[in-house]
Amino acid sequence: MTFTIEQLPIPATLEAPGGNDFARSAAVSNEVEHGLWGHDDFRLDVRERLTMMQPTPDRERVLGVARDRGEIVANARLSIPQRDNLRTAYLQIEVLPSHRRRGAATALLAFMEHQAASCGRSIIMSWSDARVDGHDGQDRPFLVPPTGAGVFPADDASAVLALQAGFDLVQVDRQSVLDLGILRQDQDGTHGLEAQESEAAAAGSGEYTLLGWADRCPEHLVGDYALLRQRMSTDPPLGGFAQEEELWDAGRIRREEETSLAGGASSLVCAVQHASTGQLAGHTILERFGSRPAVVYQEDTLVLKEHRGHRLGMWLKAANLRRALDEWPDARRVYTWNAEENTFMLAVNVALGFRAAGRTAGWQKVLS
Ligand SMILES: CC(C)(COP(=O)(O)OP(=O)(O)OC[C@H]1O[C@@H](n2cnc3c(N)ncnc32)[C@H](O)[C@@H]1OP(=O)(O)O)[C@@H](O)C(=O)NCCC(=O)NCCS
């Protein structure tokens, strides 16, 4: 079968020309996510997807689709950073289960490599997911990244495709999930969280103060917060990714906050402030989308290098989770992703009750 590959314009609104095609492409994304995970926790409303895909001064987007007899059956999204990482583009490909093994991904990949190269990009980074489930028998072949941490099933379609297309496996992340329902029902669980928080707070209190905000960083903290967000781009273990430090300032923070709010997302941020200098020493972010209030994402958690070793990571995370239990009574699950070699962060998560639910392979290709 031959597919028609084309670039879709990203309309400003769903009512604008191209809105119907965009909605169909968003439906393909949701169907692929459902097929992969067997649940809809990563489903995004079409308006949320549209907001996320709008170009900003920080990131351009290219949306490519494959059509079979006029119907959109596969997507490829390229995200092209504009302020930093100017050699790099980030790629995601999704093919409807009913249209696999017919060359759609291969054709979209070639199309997007050409797009990336024509924007002057020579490094393509991509991620693919696999469930942790009963198929992980002893005889299943696994790939091990050069970090030596974590494994990814070698027979997963994404792995076969990526290796064949010249990508290297450069890192494996663990996807973990925390069941807030259990935590809520079980008094011990809530007390456990409280105990983790107060134990960690005891190690840091005196020298550090905990503060928090929702959705919008207070004006007097935004410069410090931008530095934390910048460090988050390269401080966590990067495996073999050629990731360069991102450039963050108050303007970028505000643009990101506005995009999130416009897309119906809300966030809870906790930060620690170093008492003697007044500077922010670390932060953590929980985020959720309006269309799925039960599902929360644990985003960044960072403590600046010079402030590590005071249990600030645990303090931040436990405190923000307790806030989420109070402020988001309909939240049920928290998802997070960590590099398998990030032993410190994984230990904190396991202590908080997170359990492994999936594997994410990090792929990288240098275009010749
Ligand atoms: C991975 C994915 C994009 C492949 O899409 P596809 O259109 O089926 O891929 P293609 O038909 O172009 O396959 C190209 C080659 O990859 C390999 N391949 C693809 N799927 C495979 C599978 N299930 N098992 C083994 N090899 C596979 C084969 O070598 C295939 O060539 P062949 O069919 O001639 O043998 C699709 O399975 C998918 O959408 N998965 C979920 C999302 C994802 O993981 N995306 C990739 C990360 S961005």
The ligand as a Tripos MOL2 file, in Angstrom:
@<TRIPOS>MOLECULE
LIG
   48    50     1     0     0
SMALL
NO_CHARGES

@<TRIPOS>ATOM
      1 C1          6.6090    2.0450   15.7300 C.3       1 LIG1
      2 C2          5.5390    2.4080   14.6990 C.3       1 LIG1
      3 C3          5.5830    3.9230   14.4630 C.3       1 LIG1
      4 C4          5.8540    1.6470   13.3820 C.3       1 LIG1
      5 O1          4.9140    2.0700   12.3750 O.3       1 LIG1
      6 P1          4.7210    1.2250   10.9860 P.3       1 LIG1
      7 O2          4.0520    2.1340   10.0280 O.co2     1 LIG1
      8 O3          4.0710   -0.0590   11.3170 O.co2     1 LIG1
      9 O4          6.2360    0.9870   10.5560 O.3       1 LIG1
     10 P2          6.7150    0.5270    9.0710 P.3       1 LIG1
     11 O5          5.6160   -0.1870    8.3870 O.co2     1 LIG1
     12 O6          7.2830    1.7220    8.3980 O.co2     1 LIG1
     13 O7          7.8520   -0.5080    9.4600 O.3       1 LIG1
     14 C5          9.1840   -0.4000    9.0260 C.3       1 LIG1
     15 C6          9.9910   -1.5770    9.5350 C.3       1 LIG1
     16 O8         10.0560   -1.5230   10.9800 O.3       1 LIG1
     17 C7         10.0370   -2.8760   11.4810 C.3       1 LIG1
     18 N1          8.8260   -3.1100   12.2550 N.ar      1 LIG1
     19 C8          7.7440   -2.2960   12.3800 C.ar      1 LIG1
     20 N2          6.8430   -2.8550   13.2000 N.ar      1 LIG1
     21 C9          7.3490   -4.0380   13.5940 C.ar      1 LIG1
     22 C10         6.8880   -5.0680   14.4480 C.ar      1 LIG1
     23 N3          5.6990   -4.9930   15.0610 N.pl3     1 LIG1
     24 N4          7.6930   -6.1190   14.6740 N.ar      1 LIG1
     25 C11         8.8870   -6.2130   14.0800 C.ar      1 LIG1
     26 N5          9.3630   -5.2790   13.2210 N.ar      1 LIG1
     27 C12         8.6150   -4.2010   13.0070 C.ar      1 LIG1
     28 C13        10.0460   -3.7880   10.2680 C.3       1 LIG1
     29 O9         11.3800   -4.0580    9.9370 O.3       1 LIG1
     30 C14         9.3780   -2.9160    9.2440 C.3       1 LIG1
     31 O10         9.6990   -3.2860    7.9260 O.3       1 LIG1
     32 P3          8.8880   -4.5340    7.2490 P.3       1 LIG1
     33 O11         7.4220   -4.3660    7.5710 O.co2     1 LIG1
     34 O12         9.1790   -4.3700    5.7800 O.co2     1 LIG1
     35 O13         9.4410   -5.7600    7.8430 O.co2     1 LIG1
     36 C15         4.1210    1.9550   15.1680 C.3       1 LIG1
     37 O14         4.1730    0.6280   15.6070 O.3       1 LIG1
     38 C16         3.5550    2.8180   16.2730 C.2       1 LIG1
     39 O15         2.8690    3.7970   16.0030 O.2       1 LIG1
     40 N6          3.8460    2.4660   17.5650 N.am      1 LIG1
     41 C17         3.3880    3.2840   18.7020 C.3       1 LIG1
     42 C18         4.0850    4.6680   18.7760 C.3       1 LIG1
     43 C19         5.5950    4.5660   18.7230 C.2       1 LIG1
     44 O16         6.2040    3.7580   19.4060 O.2       1 LIG1
     45 N7          6.2230    5.4260   17.9130 N.am      1 LIG1
     46 C20         7.6370    5.4270   17.7280 C.3       1 LIG1
     47 C21         8.3120    6.4270   18.5790 C.3       1 LIG1
     48 S1          8.2660    8.0500   17.9770 S.3       1 LIG1
@<TRIPOS>BOND
     1     1     2 1
     2     2     3 1
     3     2     4 1
     4     2    36 1
     5     4     5 1
     6     5     6 1
     7     6     7 2
     8     6     8 1
     9     6     9 1
    10     9    10 1
    11    10    11 2
    12    10    12 1
    13    10    13 1
    14    13    14 1
    15    14    15 1
    16    15    16 1
    17    15    30 1
    18    16    17 1
    19    17    18 1
    20    17    28 1
    21    18    19 ar
    22    18    27 ar
    23    19    20 ar
    24    20    21 ar
    25    21    22 ar
    26    21    27 ar
    27    22    23 1
    28    22    24 ar
    29    24    25 ar
    30    25    26 ar
    31    26    27 ar
    32    28    29 1
    33    28    30 1
    34    30    31 1
    35    31    32 1
    36    32    33 2
    37    32    34 1
    38    32    35 1
    39    36    37 1
    40    36    38 1
    41    38    39 2
    42    38    40 1
    43    40    41 1
    44    41    42 1
    45    42    43 1
    46    43    44 2
    47    43    45 1
    48    45    46 1
    49    46    47 1
    50    47    48 1
@<TRIPOS>SUBSTRUCTURE
     1 LIG1         1 GROUP 0 **** ****
